[in-house]
């Protein structure tokens, strides 16, 4: 059962003046931690209070900042405050940070222990080893400084999480993150933190499929080619046959398996707030530091590392020559590594891998992508076919008497085609009709009321000439109201996941041009979505791919630079017969 923090929690959280008495050495750790193994409780890791440096911030201060919605201020505090590794602040700070990301109602009192009882038949911790879920990588079940009891607790947590989140199919970092959390909190608290990280919709923390795991390390490799050119060139020069893929497949283990525990804990302070981009930055710094050491330290000479750079990287990390504070300072000093840039590389990589999956599956399977593995349920398909007016083409095809048969086939084929174009993670959820002009009227005001808080959405138009086309819109329509740093509304919003499509009479998908191009294509290539009280626009640059008026009656379509698409209907101008917008249940 969960343990209770020793002493008054708030008093502990504010007690940040460093290590004073022997009895206080391990006060920040949970009972299931073998504290004698933690060698970092020395003066090297304790912030020196010289009087010139500001005092470390308390949990109460950070909590108040978060309650006021000041996430940027919290980000800066977490980056700058080097709390000692044994500081009791983390027993409250980490649950607070992870709790921001919770989306599911699985944090009610007693929920976790009910799940434990349901999975194991008892809440007593078994003395026998627990078989781990298939998504766990047995070679990387890192326990750090957990006792045997702590390891058994970690085993139990990942089992319950796998039972509660069946969509997790491959997640090698999940076990190490569980172990790290357990150093500073109880079993139940660690589970709730993991639920927040796994279920987060705004930020990525933990990949949960093999595809996204591969996309992630390839994203890190692409970013490194731009931001650590010298290091990459050096390694390829000393190892002409080196395949960078082999090195970057282990990028996360440089951090999770290589770095000293005191470095890892400080990284986690920022990671639990900002997401996986923190790990990207740290990985780049490690590459640069390793490159520098290779040129000045004989231990890392070309002869010593050229046969196994991957293992050499891990060994280097164990002896990393900079403090946690300097490592993070270097990581957050990297310029040109914005979230938008990282997202662009990630989306492009995912699209390329997905495309290869389609091509490699053979000509008979070309219409099917990995997304087709998670088709809408039979009930969802029936509901859509009954409700949808855009997926139904009321025309006569073929021989007399065959119309209904062909129409039914066309409905299903349209739906499956659309499904194969969606990002893989979205296909885990079921589509639901949010807005249709047939039922909710023709008004942008009503459109916004019913749709604006949903992300993503699938917008489909059927014209009076029976053309069917639309767009997958990656961001909330509410973002039309979001203001920039100067207090002005942003004209365009959205991300590179947005795409256009045509279903009838032509069937085609038009992804963002940045997916297939490494070059900076300029502002006109990133005009994804725009909206106000008078109109909606998707795509821009020398034309608008889709434009609709405030009465959702008339529209126009042109070629545009964002998607490099042709007009989605021959005439360019169109009259709307039906507009439908779908969201996805569970997101």
Helices and strands as residue ranges (DSSP letters): H 9-14, G 22-24, G 35-37, H 59-67, H 71-80, H 90-99, H 111-120, G 138-140, H 148-164, H 173-182, H 187-199, H 210-227, H 229-238, H 244-248, H 251-253, I 254-258, H 261-274, H 277-296, G 298-300, H 302-305, H 309-318, H 324-331, H 339-360, G 363-365, G 370-374, H 378-387, H 403-421, G 424-428, E 430-436, H 437-440, H 444-451, E 457-463, E 468-473, G 477-481, E 499-504, E 508-511, G 513-516, G 523-526, E 529-531, E 535-538, E 546-549, E 554-556, E 573-585
